[in-house]
Amino acid sequence: MDPVAQLEKIDARLADIQASMAEMRMMYDAHSRRIERVEHELFGNGRTGLSAQVRAILFIVSGLLGFVSLLAANVIAAWLS
């Protein structure tokens, strides 16, 4: 095979690889920004994040369920005696 043709073929492959790498970098940057935005929303960015809000709601609900169960137990105990 002609050495000049081989070099042209290698140059074409190298250009394809460089174009693919540039595209991957752009995709990585876009996904990185999205992931960062999601993390800020979940964990907060100087404010209460979604995960802390959900944890607080679950804590309140568990306390209310405990109170309601104690109230129901007292009502049933009073009703049976």
N, C-alpha and C positions, 0 to 999 in steps of 0.2 A: 504494500500500500504506500502511496505517496506520503512523505512526512508532512508536507504542507496541508494535505487533506486531513491527516490525523490531528494536526494542531488546530485546524478549524473546527473539527468535530469536538475536540476537548474544550475549546473556547465556547462553543455553543452549549455544551453540557454545563460548563462552569457558569455561564450566564443564566441558565435555567435554575441551577442550584442557588445562585445569589438571589434571583427573583423569588424563589420559594422561601428562602430564609427571611427576606424582607417582608413577605406576606405573613409568615409565622410571627415575626416580631410585632407587626401591627395587630394581629389577632391576640397575641399575648397581652399587649398593652390594653386593648379593649376589655379583655376578660379580667385583667388585673383591676381595672377601674370599677368594673361591675362587682367584683368580689369585695373590693374595698367599700363600696357603697352599701352592700348587704351587711357587711360587718359593722359599719357605723349604725345602720338601722337596728341591728340585733342588739348590739352591746352599748350603743349610745356614743355620742361624740360630744362629751361634755354635758350630757343630759341623760335622763333615764332612758335606757334602751328598751327594746321590745321584750327581751328575755327577762329583765328585771321587773317589768310591768306584769308579765304573765306569772312570774314567780310570786309577786305580791298578791295577785288575784287568787292564785291557788292557795296561798297561805290564809287569806281571808275566808275563802270558801271552806277550807278544812276546819277552821275555827267555828264557822257557822254550822257546819254539819255536826260537829261535836256538841255544840250548844243545843241544837234541835234534838239530837239523840238523847241527851240528858233530860230535856224537857219532856220528850215522849216517854222516857222511862219513868219519870215522876208521875205523869198523867196515868200511865198504865198501872203503876203501883197503887196510886190513890183509888183508881177505879176497881181494882181487884180486892182491896181491903175494906 
